[in-house]
Amino acid sequence: MAKKNVMLVKLVSTADTGFYLVKKRNPKKQTEKLKFRKYDPVIRKHVEFKEEKLKS
């Protein structure tokens, strides 16, 4: 069988609340790290989320 192209990454809130999201990313097509501005329900604001490795 073929190897899967996607890997799971952890998007951690920059507000240091401990809240994180899990996204799929294709490392062959998207070489730079992911960065999103999304809602953090712990502090109830939109903040930037940055990519980290997901420990499995």
C-alpha distance matrix in Angstrom:
0.0 3.8 6.6 9.1 12.3 14.8 16.7 19.5 23.0 26.3 29.3 32.5 35.9 38.4 41.2 40.2 40.1 36.9 35.3 31.8 29.1 25.3 23.5 20.1 20.1 18.0 19.2 18.6 20.9 23.2 24.4 27.6 27.9 28.3 31.9 33.1 36.5 36.0 38.2 38.7 40.1 41.6 44.1 43.9 43.5 41.1 39.9 37.3 34.0 32.3 28.7 28.1 25.2 24.0 24.3 21.7
3.8 0.0 3.8 6.4 9.0 12.0 14.2 17.4 20.6 24.2 26.9 30.2 33.6 35.8 38.9 38.1 38.2 35.1 33.5 29.9 27.1 23.4 21.2 17.6 17.1 14.7 15.8 14.9 17.2 19.7 20.9 24.1 24.7 25.2 28.8 30.2 33.7 33.6 35.9 36.6 38.3 39.9 42.1 41.9 41.2 38.6 37.3 34.6 31.4 29.5 26.0 25.7 23.0 22.1 22.9 20.7
6.6 3.8 0.0 3.8 6.5 9.1 10.8 14.1 17.2 20.8 23.6 26.8 30.3 32.4 35.5 34.6 34.9 31.7 30.3 26.6 24.1 20.4 18.4 14.9 14.2 12.0 12.8 12.5 15.1 17.1 18.1 21.1 21.4 22.1 25.8 27.3 30.9 30.8 33.2 33.6 35.5 36.8 39.0 39.1 38.3 35.7 34.2 31.5 28.1 26.1 22.6 22.0 19.2 18.5 19.3 17.4
9.1 6.4 3.8 0.0 3.8 5.7 7.9 11.1 14.4 17.9 20.5 23.9 27.3 29.6 32.5 31.9 32.0 29.0 27.3 23.6 20.8 17.1 14.9 11.3 11.0 9.2 10.8 11.2 13.2 14.8 16.3 19.0 19.0 19.2 22.8 24.0 27.5 27.3 29.6 30.2 32.1 33.6 35.8 35.6 34.9 32.3 31.0 28.3 25.0 23.3 19.9 19.7 17.3 16.4 17.8 16.1
12.3 9.0 6.5 3.8 0.0 3.8 6.9 10.4 13.0 16.8 18.9 22.4 25.6 27.6 30.8 30.5 30.9 28.2 26.4 22.6 19.8 16.2 13.5 9.7 8.3 5.7 7.5 7.6 9.4 11.1 12.8 15.7 16.0 16.3 20.0 21.4 25.0 25.2 27.9 28.8 31.0 32.6 34.4 34.2 33.1 30.2 28.8 25.9 22.9 21.0 17.8 18.1 16.2 16.0 18.0 17.1
14.8 12.0 9.1 5.7 3.8 0.0 3.8 6.8 9.6 13.2 15.3 18.9 22.0 24.3 27.3 27.0 27.2 24.5 22.6 18.8 16.0 12.5 9.7 6.0 5.3 4.4 7.0 8.7 9.8 10.3 12.1 14.3 13.8 13.6 17.1 18.3 21.8 21.8 24.3 25.1 27.2 28.8 30.7 30.5 29.5 26.7 25.4 22.7 19.5 17.9 14.7 15.1 13.4 12.9 15.3 14.7
16.7 14.2 10.8 7.9 6.9 3.8 0.0 3.8 6.5 10.2 12.8 16.1 19.5 21.7 24.7 24.0 24.3 21.5 19.9 16.2 13.8 10.2 8.4 5.6 5.4 6.3 7.3 10.3 11.8 11.2 12.2 13.6 12.4 12.4 15.8 17.3 20.7 20.6 22.9 23.1 25.3 26.5 28.5 28.7 27.8 25.3 23.6 20.9 17.5 15.6 12.1 11.9 9.8 9.2 11.6 11.3
19.5 17.4 14.1 11.1 10.4 6.8 3.8 0.0 3.8 6.9 9.8 13.0 16.4 19.0 21.7 20.9 20.9 18.0 16.3 12.6 10.3 6.6 5.7 4.6 6.3 8.8 10.0 13.4 14.3 12.9 13.9 14.4 12.3 11.5 14.3 15.4 18.5 17.9 19.9 19.8 21.8 22.9 25.0 25.3 24.7 22.5 20.9 18.5 14.9 13.5 10.2 9.9 8.2 6.7 9.6 9.6
23.0 20.6 17.2 14.4 13.0 9.6 6.5 3.8 0.0 3.8 6.5 9.6 13.1 15.4 18.3 17.5 18.0 15.2 13.8 10.1 8.4 5.7 5.5 6.2 7.0 10.0 10.3 14.1 14.7 12.4 12.8 12.4 9.6 8.8 11.3 12.7 15.7 15.5 17.6 17.3 19.7 20.5 22.3 22.9 22.1 19.8 17.8 15.2 11.5 9.8 6.5 6.3 5.6 5.3 9.0 10.4
26.3 24.2 20.8 17.9 16.8 13.2 10.2 6.9 3.8 0.0 3.8 6.2 9.8 12.4 14.9 14.0 14.2 11.4 10.1 6.5 5.8 4.7 6.5 8.9 10.2 13.6 13.8 17.6 17.9 15.2 15.5 14.2 10.8 9.5 10.8 11.7 14.1 13.5 15.1 14.2 16.6 17.0 18.9 19.8 19.1 17.3 15.2 13.0 9.2 8.1 5.7 5.2 5.9 5.2 8.7 10.9
29.3 26.9 23.6 20.5 18.9 15.3 12.8 9.8 6.5 3.8 0.0 3.8 6.7 9.3 12.0 11.9 12.3 10.4 8.7 5.4 5.0 6.0 7.3 10.3 11.3 14.8 15.1 18.7 18.4 15.2 15.6 13.6 9.9 7.8 7.8 8.3 10.4 10.0 11.9 11.3 14.2 14.8 16.2 16.9 15.8 13.7 11.4 9.2 5.4 5.1 4.5 6.1 8.6 8.9 12.3 14.7
32.5 30.2 26.8 23.9 22.4 18.9 16.1 13.0 9.6 6.2 3.8 0.0 3.8 6.4 8.7 8.1 8.8 7.2 6.3 4.4 6.6 8.8 10.9 14.0 15.0 18.4 18.4 22.0 21.8 18.5 18.4 16.0 12.2 10.5 9.6 9.9 10.9 10.5 11.5 9.9 12.7 12.5 13.6 15.1 14.2 12.7 10.1 8.5 5.2 5.5 6.4 6.9 9.8 10.2 12.9 15.8
35.9 33.6 30.3 27.3 25.6 22.0 19.5 16.4 13.1 9.8 6.7 3.8 0.0 3.8 5.4 6.1 6.7 6.8 5.9 5.9 8.4 11.5 13.4 16.8 17.8 21.2 21.3 24.8 24.2 20.7 20.8 17.9 14.3 12.3 10.1 9.5 9.2 8.7 9.1 7.1 10.4 10.0 10.3 11.9 10.8 9.6 6.8 6.2 4.5 6.7 9.2 10.4 13.5 14.0 16.6 19.5
38.4 35.8 32.4 29.6 27.6 24.3 21.7 19.0 15.4 12.4 9.3 6.4 3.8 0.0 3.8 5.4 7.8 8.9 9.2 9.6 12.0 14.8 16.3 19.4 19.7 23.0 22.5 25.9 25.2 21.5 21.1 17.8 14.4 13.0 10.4 10.5 9.9 10.6 11.3 9.6 12.9 12.0 11.3 13.3 11.5 10.3 6.8 5.8 5.8 7.0 10.2 11.4 14.9 16.2 18.6 21.8
41.2 38.9 35.5 32.5 30.8 27.3 24.7 21.7 18.3 14.9 12.0 8.7 5.4 3.8 0.0 3.8 5.6 8.2 8.8 10.6 13.5 16.8 18.8 22.1 22.9 26.3 26.1 29.5 28.7 25.1 24.9 21.6 18.2 16.5 13.7 13.1 11.5 11.4 10.9 8.4 11.1 9.5 8.2 10.8 9.5 9.7 6.9 7.9 8.6 10.6 13.7 14.6 17.9 18.6 20.7 23.8
40.2 38.1 34.6 31.9 30.5 27.0 24.0 20.9 17.5 14.0 11.9 8.1 6.1 5.4 3.8 0.0 3.8 5.6 7.7 9.9 13.4 16.3 18.8 22.1 23.0 26.4 26.0 29.6 29.3 25.8 25.3 22.3 18.7 17.4 15.3 15.2 14.3 14.0 13.3 10.3 12.3 10.0 9.9 13.0 12.6 13.0 10.3 10.7 10.2 11.3 13.5 13.4 16.3 16.8 18.3 21.5
40.1 38.2 34.9 32.0 30.9 27.2 24.3 20.9 18.0 14.2 12.3 8.8 6.7 7.8 5.6 3.8 0.0 3.8 5.5 8.7 12.3 15.6 18.5 22.0 23.5 27.1 27.2 30.9 30.5 27.1 27.1 24.3 20.6 18.9 16.8 16.0 14.9 13.5 12.0 8.4 9.4 6.6 7.6 10.8 11.4 12.5 10.8 12.0 11.2 13.1 15.1 15.0 17.5 17.2 18.6 21.3
36.9 35.1 31.7 29.0 28.2 24.5 21.5 18.0 15.2 11.4 10.4 7.2 6.8 8.9 8.2 5.6 3.8 0.0 3.8 6.4 10.2 13.0 16.3 19.6 21.3 24.8 24.9 28.7 28.7 25.5 25.4 23.0 19.2 17.7 16.4 16.0 15.7 14.2 13.2 9.8 10.8 8.7 10.7 13.3 14.1 14.5 12.6 13.0 11.1 12.3 13.3 12.6 14.5 13.8 14.9 17.6
35.3 33.5 30.3 27.3 26.4 22.6 19.9 16.3 13.8 10.1 8.7 6.3 5.9 9.2 8.8 7.7 5.5 3.8 0.0 3.8 7.2 10.5 13.7 17.3 19.3 23.0 23.6 27.3 26.9 23.9 24.3 22.0 18.3 16.1 14.8 13.7 13.4 11.2 10.1 7.0 8.1 7.2 9.7 11.4 12.1 12.2 11.0 11.5 9.5 11.5 12.5 12.6 14.6 13.5 15.3 17.5
31.8 29.9 26.6 23.6 22.6 18.8 16.2 12.6 10.1 6.5 5.4 4.4 5.9 9.6 10.6 9.9 8.7 6.4 3.8 0.0 3.8 6.9 10.0 13.5 15.5 19.2 19.9 23.6 23.3 20.3 20.9 18.9 15.3 13.0 12.3 11.6 12.2 10.4 10.4 8.5 10.3 10.5 12.7 13.7 13.8 12.9 11.4 10.9 7.8 9.3 9.5 9.8 11.6 10.5 12.9 15.0
29.1 27.1 24.1 20.8 19.8 16.0 13.8 10.3 8.4 5.8 5.0 6.6 8.4 12.0 13.5 13.4 12.3 10.2 7.2 3.8 0.0 3.8 6.6 10.3 12.7 16.5 17.7 21.3 20.8 18.1 19.3 17.7 14.3 11.6 11.5 10.4 11.7 9.6 10.4 9.7 11.5 12.8 15.0 15.1 15.0 13.4 12.5 11.6 8.4 9.7 9.4 10.4 11.7 10.3 13.3 14.8
25.3 23.4 20.4 17.1 16.2 12.5 10.2 6.6 5.7 4.7 6.0 8.8 11.5 14.8 16.8 16.3 15.6 13.0 10.5 6.9 3.8 0.0 3.8 7.1 9.9 13.5 15.0 18.5 18.3 16.1 17.4 16.6 13.5 11.2 12.3 12.0 14.1 12.5 13.8 13.5 15.2 16.5 18.8 18.9 18.7 16.8 15.7 14.2 10.7 11.0 9.3 9.9 10.1 8.2 11.4 12.3
23.5 21.2 18.4 14.9 13.5 9.7 8.4 5.7 5.5 6.5 7.3 10.9 13.4 16.3 18.8 18.8 18.5 16.3 13.7 10.0 6.6 3.8 0.0 3.8 6.5 10.3 12.2 15.4 14.9 12.9 14.7 14.3 11.8 9.3 11.1 10.9 13.7 12.7 14.8 15.4 17.5 19.2 21.1 20.8 20.0 17.6 16.6 14.6 11.3 11.2 9.2 10.7 11.0 9.9 13.4 14.1
20.1 17.6 14.9 11.3 9.7 6.0 5.6 4.6 6.2 8.9 10.3 14.0 16.8 19.4 22.1 22.1 22.0 19.6 17.3 13.5 10.3 7.1 3.8 0.0 3.8 7.0 9.5 12.4 12.2 10.9 13.0 13.6 11.9 10.2 12.9 13.3 16.5 16.0 18.3 19.1 21.3 23.0 24.9 24.5 23.6 21.0 19.9 17.5 14.4 13.6 11.0 12.2 11.6 10.8 14.0 14.1
20.1 17.1 14.2 11.0 8.3 5.3 5.4 6.3 7.0 10.2 11.3 15.0 17.8 19.7 22.9 23.0 23.5 21.3 19.3 15.5 12.7 9.9 6.5 3.8 0.0 3.8 6.1 8.9 8.6 7.2 9.4 10.3 9.4 8.5 11.9 13.1 16.7 17.1 19.9 20.9 23.5 25.1 26.6 26.3 25.0 22.0 20.5 17.6 14.7 13.2 10.4 11.9 11.5 11.8 15.1 15.6
18.0 14.7 12.0 9.2 5.7 4.4 6.3 8.8 10.0 13.6 14.8 18.4 21.2 23.0 26.3 26.4 27.1 24.8 23.0 19.2 16.5 13.5 10.3 7.0 3.8 0.0 3.8 5.5 5.7 5.9 8.2 10.5 10.8 10.9 14.5 16.1 19.8 20.5 23.5 24.6 27.3 28.9 30.3 30.0 28.5 25.4 23.8 20.8 18.0 16.1 13.2 14.5 13.7 14.3 17.2 17.4
19.2 15.8 12.8 10.8 7.5 7.0 7.3 10.0 10.3 13.8 15.1 18.4 21.3 22.5 26.1 26.0 27.2 24.9 23.6 19.9 17.7 15.0 12.2 9.5 6.1 3.8 0.0 3.8 5.6 5.2 5.5 8.3 9.2 10.6 14.4 16.8 20.6 21.7 24.9 25.7 28.5 29.8 31.0 31.1 29.4 26.3 24.3 20.9 18.2 15.6 12.5 13.3 12.4 13.9 16.6 17.3
18.6 14.9 12.5 11.2 7.6 8.7 10.3 13.4 14.1 17.6 18.7 22.0 24.8 25.9 29.5 29.6 30.9 28.7 27.3 23.6 21.3 18.5 15.4 12.4 8.9 5.5 3.8 0.0 3.8 5.9 6.4 10.1 12.0 13.5 17.1 19.5 23.3 24.6 27.9 29.0 31.9 33.3 34.4 34.4 32.5 29.2 27.3 23.9 21.4 18.9 16.1 17.0 16.1 17.6 20.1 20.5
20.9 17.2 15.1 13.2 9.4 9.8 11.8 14.3 14.7 17.9 18.4 21.8 24.2 25.2 28.7 29.3 30.5 28.7 26.9 23.3 20.8 18.3 14.9 12.2 8.6 5.7 5.6 3.8 0.0 3.8 6.2 9.3 11.5 12.3 15.6 17.6 21.3 22.8 26.2 27.8 30.7 32.5 33.3 32.9 30.8 27.4 25.7 22.4 20.4 18.3 16.0 17.7 17.5 19.0 21.9 22.5
23.2 19.7 17.1 14.8 11.1 10.3 11.2 12.9 12.4 15.2 15.2 18.5 20.7 21.5 25.1 25.8 27.1 25.5 23.9 20.3 18.1 16.1 12.9 10.9 7.2 5.9 5.2 5.9 3.8 0.0 3.8 5.8 7.8 8.6 11.9 14.2 17.9 19.6 23.2 24.6 27.7 29.3 29.9 29.7 27.5 24.1 22.2 18.8 16.8 14.6 12.6 14.7 15.0 16.9 20.1 21.2
24.4 20.9 18.1 16.3 12.8 12.1 12.2 13.9 12.8 15.5 15.6 18.4 20.8 21.1 24.9 25.3 27.1 25.4 24.3 20.9 19.3 17.4 14.7 13.0 9.4 8.2 5.5 6.4 6.2 3.8 0.0 3.8 6.7 9.1 12.3 15.4 19.0 21.1 24.6 25.6 28.9 30.0 30.5 30.8 28.5 25.1 22.8 19.1 17.1 14.3 12.1 13.7 14.0 16.5 19.5 21.0
27.6 24.1 21.1 19.0 15.7 14.3 13.6 14.4 12.4 14.2 13.6 16.0 17.9 17.8 21.6 22.3 24.3 23.0 22.0 18.9 17.7 16.6 14.3 13.6 10.3 10.5 8.3 10.1 9.3 5.8 3.8 0.0 3.8 6.5 9.2 12.6 16.1 18.5 22.0 22.9 26.4 27.4 27.6 27.9 25.5 22.1 19.6 15.8 14.2 11.3 9.8 12.0 13.3 16.1 19.3 21.4
27.9 24.7 21.4 19.0 16.0 13.8 12.4 12.3 9.6 10.8 9.9 12.2 14.3 14.4 18.2 18.7 20.6 19.2 18.3 15.3 14.3 13.5 11.8 11.9 9.4 10.8 9.2 12.0 11.5 7.8 6.7 3.8 0.0 3.8 6.6 10.1 13.6 15.7 19.0 19.6 23.0 23.8 24.2 24.7 22.4 19.3 16.6 12.9 10.8 7.7 6.0 8.5 10.3 13.1 16.4 18.8
28.3 25.2 22.1 19.2 16.3 13.6 12.4 11.5 8.8 9.5 7.8 10.5 12.3 13.0 16.5 17.4 18.9 17.7 16.1 13.0 11.6 11.2 9.3 10.2 8.5 10.9 10.6 13.5 12.3 8.6 9.1 6.5 3.8 0.0 3.8 6.7 10.4 12.2 15.6 16.6 20.0 21.2 21.6 21.7 19.5 16.2 13.9 10.4 8.3 6.2 5.4 8.9 11.2 13.1 16.8 19.0
31.9 28.8 25.8 22.8 20.0 17.1 15.8 14.3 11.3 10.8 7.8 9.6 10.1 10.4 13.7 15.3 16.8 16.4 14.8 12.3 11.5 12.3 11.1 12.9 11.9 14.5 14.4 17.1 15.6 11.9 12.3 9.2 6.6 3.8 0.0 3.8 7.0 9.5 13.0 14.1 17.7 18.9 18.8 18.8 16.3 12.9 10.5 6.9 5.7 4.8 6.5 10.2 13.3 15.1 18.7 21.2
33.1 30.2 27.3 24.0 21.4 18.3 17.3 15.4 12.7 11.7 8.3 9.9 9.5 10.5 13.1 15.2 16.0 16.0 13.7 11.6 10.4 12.0 10.9 13.3 13.1 16.1 16.8 19.5 17.6 14.2 15.4 12.6 10.1 6.7 3.8 0.0 3.8 6.0 9.7 11.5 15.0 16.8 16.5 16.0 13.4 9.9 8.3 5.6 5.2 6.8 8.9 12.6 15.5 16.6 20.3 22.5
36.5 33.7 30.9 27.5 25.0 21.8 20.7 18.5 15.7 14.1 10.4 10.9 9.2 9.9 11.5 14.3 14.9 15.7 13.4 12.2 11.7 14.1 13.7 16.5 16.7 19.8 20.6 23.3 21.3 17.9 19.0 16.1 13.6 10.4 7.0 3.8 0.0 3.8 7.2 9.4 12.9 14.8 13.9 13.0 10.1 6.4 5.4 4.2 6.0 8.9 11.8 15.1 18.3 19.2 22.7 25.0
36.0 33.6 30.8 27.3 25.2 21.8 20.6 17.9 15.5 13.5 10.0 10.5 8.7 10.6 11.4 14.0 13.5 14.2 11.2 10.4 9.6 12.5 12.7 16.0 17.1 20.5 21.7 24.6 22.8 19.6 21.1 18.5 15.7 12.2 9.5 6.0 3.8 0.0 3.8 6.6 9.7 12.1 11.9 10.5 8.3 5.2 5.7 6.3 6.8 10.3 12.8 15.7 18.6 18.7 22.0 24.0
38.2 35.9 33.2 29.6 27.9 24.3 22.9 19.9 17.6 15.1 11.9 11.5 9.1 11.3 10.9 13.3 12.0 13.2 10.1 10.4 10.4 13.8 14.8 18.3 19.9 23.5 24.9 27.9 26.2 23.2 24.6 22.0 19.0 15.6 13.0 9.7 7.2 3.8 0.0 3.8 6.2 9.0 8.9 7.0 5.7 4.2 6.2 8.5 9.1 12.9 15.3 17.7 20.4 20.1 23.0 25.0
38.7 36.6 33.6 30.2 28.8 25.1 23.1 19.8 17.3 14.2 11.3 9.9 7.1 9.6 8.4 10.3 8.4 9.8 7.0 8.5 9.7 13.5 15.4 19.1 20.9 24.6 25.7 29.0 27.8 24.6 25.6 22.9 19.6 16.6 14.1 11.5 9.4 6.6 3.8 0.0 3.8 5.6 6.0 5.6 5.6 5.9 6.6 9.0 9.0 12.6 14.9 16.6 19.3 18.8 21.3 23.5
40.1 38.3 35.5 32.1 31.0 27.2 25.3 21.8 19.7 16.6 14.2 12.7 10.4 12.9 11.1 12.3 9.4 10.8 8.1 10.3 11.5 15.2 17.5 21.3 23.5 27.3 28.5 31.9 30.7 27.7 28.9 26.4 23.0 20.0 17.7 15.0 12.9 9.7 6.2 3.8 0.0 3.8 5.6 4.5 6.9 8.6 10.1 12.8 12.7 16.2 18.2 19.5 21.8 20.7 22.9 24.7
41.6 39.9 36.8 33.6 32.6 28.8 26.5 22.9 20.5 17.0 14.8 12.5 10.0 12.0 9.5 10.0 6.6 8.7 7.2 10.5 12.8 16.5 19.2 23.0 25.1 28.9 29.8 33.3 32.5 29.3 30.0 27.4 23.8 21.2 18.9 16.8 14.8 12.1 9.0 5.6 3.8 0.0 3.8 5.6 8.1 10.4 10.9 13.5 13.4 16.5 18.6 19.3 21.6 20.7 22.4 24.5
44.1 42.1 39.0 35.8 34.4 30.7 28.5 25.0 22.3 18.9 16.2 13.6 10.3 11.3 8.2 9.9 7.6 10.7 9.7 12.7 15.0 18.8 21.1 24.9 26.6 30.3 31.0 34.4 33.3 29.9 30.5 27.6 24.2 21.6 18.8 16.5 13.9 11.9 8.9 6.0 5.6 3.8 0.0 3.8 5.6 8.6 9.3 12.5 13.4 16.7 19.4 20.5 23.3 22.9 24.9 27.2
43.9 41.9 39.1 35.6 34.2 30.5 28.7 25.3 22.9 19.8 16.9 15.1 11.9 13.3 10.8 13.0 10.8 13.3 11.4 13.7 15.1 18.9 20.8 24.5 26.3 30.0 31.1 34.4 32.9 29.7 30.8 27.9 24.7 21.7 18.8 16.0 13.0 10.5 7.0 5.6 4.5 5.6 3.8 0.0 3.8 7.1 9.3 12.8 14.0 17.6 20.3 22.0 24.8 24.2 26.5 28.6
43.5 41.2 38.3 34.9 33.1 29.5 27.8 24.7 22.1 19.1 15.8 14.2 10.8 11.5 9.5 12.6 11.4 14.1 12.1 13.8 15.0 18.7 20.0 23.6 25.0 28.5 29.4 32.5 30.8 27.5 28.5 25.5 22.4 19.5 16.3 13.4 10.1 8.3 5.7 5.6 6.9 8.1 5.6 3.8 0.0 3.8 6.2 10.0 11.9 15.6 18.7 20.8 23.9 23.9 26.5 28.9
41.1 38.6 35.7 32.3 30.2 26.7 25.3 22.5 19.8 17.3 13.7 12.7 9.6 10.3 9.7 13.0 12.5 14.5 12.2 12.9 13.4 16.8 17.6 21.0 22.0 25.4 26.3 29.2 27.4 24.1 25.1 22.1 19.3 16.2 12.9 9.9 6.4 5.2 4.2 5.9 8.6 10.4 8.6 7.1 3.8 0.0 3.8 7.1 9.4 13.0 16.2 18.8 22.0 22.2 25.2 27.6
39.9 37.3 34.2 31.0 28.8 25.4 23.6 20.9 17.8 15.2 11.4 10.1 6.8 6.8 6.9 10.3 10.8 12.6 11.0 11.4 12.5 15.7 16.6 19.9 20.5 23.8 24.3 27.3 25.7 22.2 22.8 19.6 16.6 13.9 10.5 8.3 5.4 5.7 6.2 6.6 10.1 10.9 9.3 9.3 6.2 3.8 0.0 3.8 6.5 9.9 13.3 15.8 19.3 20.0 23.0 25.7
37.3 34.6 31.5 28.3 25.9 22.7 20.9 18.5 15.2 13.0 9.2 8.5 6.2 5.8 7.9 10.7 12.0 13.0 11.5 10.9 11.6 14.2 14.6 17.5 17.6 20.8 20.9 23.9 22.4 18.8 19.1 15.8 12.9 10.4 6.9 5.6 4.2 6.3 8.5 9.0 12.8 13.5 12.5 12.8 10.0 7.1 3.8 0.0 3.8 6.6 10.1 13.0 16.5 17.8 20.9 23.7
34.0 31.4 28.1 25.0 22.9 19.5 17.5 14.9 11.5 9.2 5.4 5.2 4.5 5.8 8.6 10.2 11.2 11.1 9.5 7.8 8.4 10.7 11.3 14.4 14.7 18.0 18.2 21.4 20.4 16.8 17.1 14.2 10.8 8.3 5.7 5.2 6.0 6.8 9.1 9.0 12.7 13.4 13.4 14.0 11.9 9.4 6.5 3.8 0.0 3.8 6.9 9.6 13.0 14.0 17.3 20.0
32.3 29.5 26.1 23.3 21.0 17.9 15.6 13.5 9.8 8.1 5.1 5.5 6.7 7.0 10.6 11.3 13.1 12.3 11.5 9.3 9.7 11.0 11.2 13.6 13.2 16.1 15.6 18.9 18.3 14.6 14.3 11.3 7.7 6.2 4.8 6.8 8.9 10.3 12.9 12.6 16.2 16.5 16.7 17.6 15.6 13.0 9.9 6.6 3.8 0.0 3.8 6.7 10.3 12.2 15.4 18.4
28.7 26.0 22.6 19.9 17.8 14.7 12.1 10.2 6.5 5.7 4.5 6.4 9.2 10.2 13.7 13.5 15.1 13.3 12.5 9.5 9.4 9.3 9.2 11.0 10.4 13.2 12.5 16.1 16.0 12.6 12.1 9.8 6.0 5.4 6.5 8.9 11.8 12.8 15.3 14.9 18.2 18.6 19.4 20.3 18.7 16.2 13.3 10.1 6.9 3.8 0.0 3.8 6.9 9.0 12.5 15.3
28.1 25.7 22.0 19.7 18.1 15.1 11.9 9.9 6.3 5.2 6.1 6.9 10.4 11.4 14.6 13.4 15.0 12.6 12.6 9.8 10.4 9.9 10.7 12.2 11.9 14.5 13.3 17.0 17.7 14.7 13.7 12.0 8.5 8.9 10.2 12.6 15.1 15.7 17.7 16.6 19.5 19.3 20.5 22.0 20.8 18.8 15.8 13.0 9.6 6.7 3.8 0.0 3.8 6.4 9.3 12.5
25.2 23.0 19.2 17.3 16.2 13.4 9.8 8.2 5.6 5.9 8.6 9.8 13.5 14.9 17.9 16.3 17.5 14.5 14.6 11.6 11.7 10.1 11.0 11.6 11.5 13.7 12.4 16.1 17.5 15.0 14.0 13.3 10.3 11.2 13.3 15.5 18.3 18.6 20.4 19.3 21.8 21.6 23.3 24.8 23.9 22.0 19.3 16.5 13.0 10.3 6.9 3.8 0.0 3.8 6.2 9.2
24.0 22.1 18.5 16.4 16.0 12.9 9.2 6.7 5.3 5.2 8.9 10.2 14.0 16.2 18.6 16.8 17.2 13.8 13.5 10.5 10.3 8.2 9.9 10.8 11.8 14.3 13.9 17.6 19.0 16.9 16.5 16.1 13.1 13.1 15.1 16.6 19.2 18.7 20.1 18.8 20.7 20.7 22.9 24.2 23.9 22.2 20.0 17.8 14.0 12.2 9.0 6.4 3.8 0.0 3.8 6.2
24.3 22.9 19.3 17.8 18.0 15.3 11.6 9.6 9.0 8.7 12.3 12.9 16.6 18.6 20.7 18.3 18.6 14.9 15.3 12.9 13.3 11.4 13.4 14.0 15.1 17.2 16.6 20.1 21.9 20.1 19.5 19.3 16.4 16.8 18.7 20.3 22.7 22.0 23.0 21.3 22.9 22.4 24.9 26.5 26.5 25.2 23.0 20.9 17.3 15.4 12.5 9.3 6.2 3.8 0.0 3.8
21.7 20.7 17.4 16.1 17.1 14.7 11.3 9.6 10.4 10.9 14.7 15.8 19.5 21.8 23.8 21.5 21.3 17.6 17.5 15.0 14.8 12.3 14.1 14.1 15.6 17.4 17.3 20.5 22.5 21.2 21.0 21.4 18.8 19.0 21.2 22.5 25.0 24.0 25.0 23.5 24.7 24.5 27.2 28.6 28.9 27.6 25.7 23.7 20.0 18.4 15.3 12.5 9.2 6.2 3.8 0.0
